[in-house]
Amino acid sequence: MAHNPYVHLGWNPVPGEPGEVEKLRTQLVHSASALQTAYQRIDKLLGESSFWEGDAAVGFREALDGDLPKYMKDAHTSLTKAAGHLGAWHGGLTGRRELAHRYDVEAGGHKGDLKTANSRHETAQQDPDLKLAGQTFQEGPELENAQARLNAANDRLSDAVTAVNNAQGALDEVLRKARELEGTHEDEARDLAKKLQDATKDLAPEEPGWLSKALGWIGDNLTNILSVLAAVAGLLALLCTGPFGIAMLLAAGALSLATMGSRLADPQVRASLADGFTKGEFDADFWENAVGLAGDALGAVPGVGAVSRGLNGAVRSTKYASQAVSAGQFLGRFADDTAKAAGRLAAAGSFNPVGDLVAKAAGGSQAVRAGMDYVSPAAGVVTAGYGLAAENIDALKSDGGKNTATGVDAARAGLFDGPGAFSVVRNVAAVLR
């Protein structure tokens, strides 16, 4: 709880720190000054061309020209207005704090008076002469003396009650003034908020359009998007035959490499992996990133294998050609050999020991064996899709869901993709010898 400097009032009717307000105002003034200087220099640069000419100068001026100078000038105006409003608020806040301190001192004095008056009232109530009321005295000096003492006691009690009422009334009045000051302070605060909002009205750049928002979303979710595309391409490569299936196999490899690059470009991913290997922090993030990278690498193997075989075939054809081969001819042979290699890999399928075991348990069913080839690619599409959705839908974000997806991907890598990739590498290595 924040410290209340107005202990006698019992609350802070004017919250706010003038020092912090002045510090913020100063920062805004400095920022506005820096923007003004930058704007003036850019404006001068756009207006003068004698000291720098040529294509580079033209390109530089074209890059600076347009909305940038306007935004800088408008931002300077906005910050200057905001600083002025904060300056006025600082002065008002200081004055209201001084008034609140005065009310606090007055409240302290009235509370002291009230305490004294209450003590006096209690003493007057306990005056033994008040008990003379109702007693019987003989006519004469005795009765007159008793009556005088009773009257004096009643006067003292009446004066004490008046003192209590006066002290309480004075305290209530200063508290009323403090509450009125609090209302004024709140009104001024709301007025300041409106003025600060108006200071930026029509001065900021327009809200990005749908294209900018879409590109921003793609940039924020690039790794997950590439992962989904790679998984879908891998599944299509298995489902489709002919040129389209070959294209999907190569696309899956390229997208897997792109996903790996995007994943490694993220500083948080690199930091998580480094902490795991150097500090032993094998937490959920480490395993998610490690399994993701392993899956990316395994997904790229078929495509990389096809490209390697295609390049090897083109090099050998060129080496043993009877006449010189142009760059165009080499690229054509490379493309043909890569497509042929991809077709052979797609036709041969991948080594799937789990599928063999399941098929054997099912009595050697070829249908079961063929179906097992779809388990890993289909699961990859599901986990990749979940990863993309969970990043954008709060209801799907959970440690349990993330850990389950990581577990599924780890099982895919160990039981299906790993052995399949090993088979591809072995076949490619045999051809490249």
N, C-alpha and C positions, 0 to 999 in steps of 0.2 A: 504494500500500500504506500502511495506517495506521501511524503511528509507534508503536514498541514501547518503553514506558518502562522495561521490565525487561530491560536489555541482558545482564545476567549469567545470567538464567534462559534467555534465548533466545526466549521467547514471552510473550504476555500471557495469564496464566491467569484474569484477572478483567476482561474487556472491559466498558466502560461508562464514561460520564462523569457523575459526581455532579452537576456543575453543570447539565448538560442535563436530568437527571432532576428536579432541584429546580425548574428553570425550568418544566418541564411540569407539575409538581405545583402550582406557584403559579398557572399559567394555569387549571388545573382548579378550583382553589379559587375563583378570581375568577369563573369561569363558573358554578359552583354557586351562589355568592352572588348573582349577577345573576339567575339563574333563580328563586331563592328570593324575591328582592325582587319580581320580576314576578308570581310566583304569588300572593304575599301581596296585591299591589295588585289583581290580578284577582279574588281571593277576596273582598276587601273591596268591590270594585265590584259583584260579584254579590250581596253581602249587604246593601248599602245602596242605597236608592232615593230618599231624601228630597231629595238635591241635584240629581237629574236624573230627570225624569219625562217621560211622553209616549211616542208611538209609536217615536220614534228611540231612546229609552232602552231600550224593550222589545226592539226589533230588535237593538240592540247587545249586550244581555245574552244574548239567545238565540243570537247568533253566537258569543259567548265560552263559553257554557255547554256542557257535554258533556265530550268527551274532552280538550280542550285543557288545562284546569287539571290534570287527572290526569297527562297526559304531562309537563307542566312540573314537577310535584312529583316524579314518578318520575325524570325526568332529573336533577333536583337530587340526589336520593338516590343515583343511579348515579354521578354525577360526584364526590360526596362520598366514596363508598366507594373509587372509583378513586384519588382523591387520597390517601386514607389508606394504601392499598396501596403507592402510589409513595413515600410518606414512609417506610414501613418498609423498602422496597427501597433507598432512598437511604442509610438508616443502615447496613444490611447491606453495601451496596456500598462505602461509605466504610471500614468496618472491614476488609473483605476486601482492599481496595486497600492499606491500611496493612500488613496481614500479608504481602501479596505483595511490598511494598517491603522489608520486613524479610528475607524469604527471598532477595530479589535481592541485598541487601547481604551476607548470609551466603554466598550462592553466589559473589559476587565475592571474598570473603575466602578461601573454600576453593579457588577457582581459582588465586588467588595462591599459596596453600600448595602446591597440586599442582604449579604451575610450578617453585617453589623445590625441592620434593622431587624432581621429575624431573631438574632440573639437578644436584642433589646425587647422584642415582643415576647419572647419566652420568659425573660426576667419579669416583665410587667405582668404576665399572666400568673406568675407564681408569687406576686406580692401578697403577703399575709393580710394587709389592710383590706383587700378585696373581700375577705371573709367576714368583715364587719357588717356586710349587708345582711339584713334579716335578723341581726341580733337586737336585743332589747336593752336600752339604757335608760337611766332615770333622767328626768328633765333637769336641765341645768348644764353646768360645765362639762360633765362627763359625756352627755349626749352630743353637745356641740363639738367637743374634741374628736369623738368617734366619727361624726359626720364629715368633719374637715379632713380627717385622714382617708376616709372612703372616697371622698370627692377627688383628692389628690391622686390616689391610686387609679381611679377611673380615668383621670386626665392623662396620667402616664401611659396607660394601656391604649387610650385613644390616639395619643401622639405616636406610639409605637406602631399601631396599625396603619396610620397615615404614612409613616416612614417606609414601612414594608410596601405599601401600595405605590408610593412615589418611586422607590427604587426599582420595583418590578416594572412599572410603567416606562421608566427611562430605559431599562434593559430591553424591553419589548420594542421600543421605538428604534433603538440602534440596530436591533436584529432586523426590523422591518426595512430600514435603510439598506442594510447589507443584502437582503434578498432582492430589493429593487436594483441594487448595483449588479447583482448576479444576472438579473434579467437583461439589463442594459449590455452587460458583457457578452451574453449569449447572442443578443441581436447583432452586436458589432461583429462577432465571430462569423455568423451566417452571412452578413454583408461582405466580409472579407472573402469568404469562400466564393461567393457569387462574382466578386470583382476579379479574383484570380482566375476563375473559369472564363469570364468574359475577356480577360487579357489574352487568352489563347484562341479565342473564337475566330475562325476563318484565317488563322495564321499558320496552322499546321498543315502539312501535305494532306491531300485527300486520302481517304481510306483506300488501301490497295483493292484493285478489281479482282474478279474471280480468277483471272489467269495468274495474277501475282500470288493469290492465296493458294491456288493449286500447285504452282511451282514451289512455294514455301512448304506446303504439306509434303510434296515429293522429297524435297531436301531433308526434311525432318525425319522422314520414314524410309529413306533410300535403301538402307540395308535390308529391312524387312520386305520392301517391295521387290528388290532383286532376288531375295530368297524365295518368295512366292513364285516369281516368274521362272526361276531355275527349277523349282519343284514341279511346276506345271509342264515345262518343256521336257523334263525327264520322263514324266508320266506319258506325255504325248508321243515321245520317241519310242516308248514301249508299245503303245496302243496302235500307232500308225506304221505303215510300211511305205516303201518306195521313197522318192525324193523328199517328201514331206517329213517322213520319219527320220531320214538321215539329217535333214536340216535341223530338226528338233534335238537330235543327239548332240550336234555341234553347238547349237544355241544353249543347251543345258550346260555344256562344259564352259562356254564363254561366260554365261550368267553366273555360274558357280565361282569362277575366278573373280568376276566383278564383285560378287557378294563378299568374297574373302578380302578383297582390297578395301571395300567400303567398311567392313567390320574392323580391319586393322587400322584404318584411318581415324577411328574414334579414339580419342585420348583416354576415355574412361575404360574402354575395352583393354587397351594396352596396359593401363595402370592395374586393372583387375588381374590380368595374367601375370604381370610382374610381381604383384603382391603375393600371388599364389606360389610362384616358383622361388622367390627370394625370402618371403616372410612366412610361408606356410599357411597363408590365409585361403584355404580351399573352401570358400563359401559358395552359396548358390550362384552368385554372379560369375565367379570363376568358372564353375562347371558349365554354366550356360554359354559363356563365351568360348571355352575350350571345345565343348561338344559342337558348337556352331562352326568353329573354324575347321574342325576335323570333318564335319559333314560337307562344308564347302570344298575342301580338298578332295574328298572322295567323289563328290559329284562332278568335279572337273576332270577326273581321270579318263573316262571314255573319250571325251572330246579332245583332251591333250594327247591321248594315245593315237587317235585318228590323225590328228595334225602331224604328230611325230612320224607316223608311218607314211603319210603323204609327202612330207618334206624329204624323208629318206628316199622314197621312190623317185621324186623329182631330181634329187641330187645324183642318184645313180644313173638315171636316164640321161642326164646332162653329161655325166662323166664319160659314159660309154657311147655317146652320140658320135656319128661319123662326121658331123659338121657342127660349126658353132651354133649355139642356141641363144636366141635373144631373150631379153628379160620378160617380154610378153609370153614367149613360148614356155619359159621356165615356170611362170606363174600359172599358165594354163595347165601344165602337167601337174604342178603342185595341187591345184584345185581338183583335177580329175582323180589323182591318186588319193587325196584326202577323202573325197566323197566315196571312192571305192573302199577305202579302209574303214570308214564309218559304217558303210553298208555291211561289210563283213562282221564288224563288231556287233552291230544290231542283230544280224542274222544268227550269229553264234550265241547270243545271250550272255549272261554272266553266271559265274559259278555261285550256286546257291545251296550250300550244304543243308541249311535248315529246310528248304523246300524239298530236298531229296529225302530227308528223314521223315517229314510229314507225309510225303507221298508214299513212302515205304510203309509207314504205319497205316495208311489208308488202303493198303493192298496193292501198291504200285500204280495208283490212279494217275494217269497223265493229266487229267483235268485238274486234279488237286495240285499237281506239280506246276502246271501252267499258271494256276491262280495264285500260287505263292510268290510268283515273280512280281505280282502287282502289289503285294503287301507293303513293301518298303516305300515305293514311289507314292502310293496313295496316302500312306501315313505321313510322308514328307509334306505333301500338299496340305494336309490337315494341320500339322504343327506349325508350318510356315504361315498359313492363313490365320491361325490362332494368334501367333506372335504379332502379326500386323494389326489384327482387330483389337488385341489387348492394349496396344499402345494408344489406341484412339477411342476406346469405349471403357469408361471407368468401371462399369458393372462387370467387365471381364477380367479386370486386374486383380490378381490374387497370387500369393506365394504358392498355393497349392497347384493352381493351373500352370504356373510357370515351371515349377519343379516337375510336374507330370510331363509337360512337353519336352523338357530337357531329358527326362528318363526315356521317353519314347525315342527321341533322336539318338540317344546313346545306344539303345538297344538296336536300332536300325544300323548304326555305324558298325557295331560289333558283330551282329549276326548276319546282316545282309550286305550292306554297302562295302564293308571292309573286305570280306572274301571276294566279292565281285570285282572290286578294284584290283586286288592282288592278282586275280585271273587275267584281267586286261593287261596289267603291267608285265606279267610273265609272257603273254602272247606277243606283246609289242617288242619286248626285249629279244625274244627269239627271232623276230623278223629283222631287227636292227643289227644283229650280229654280223 
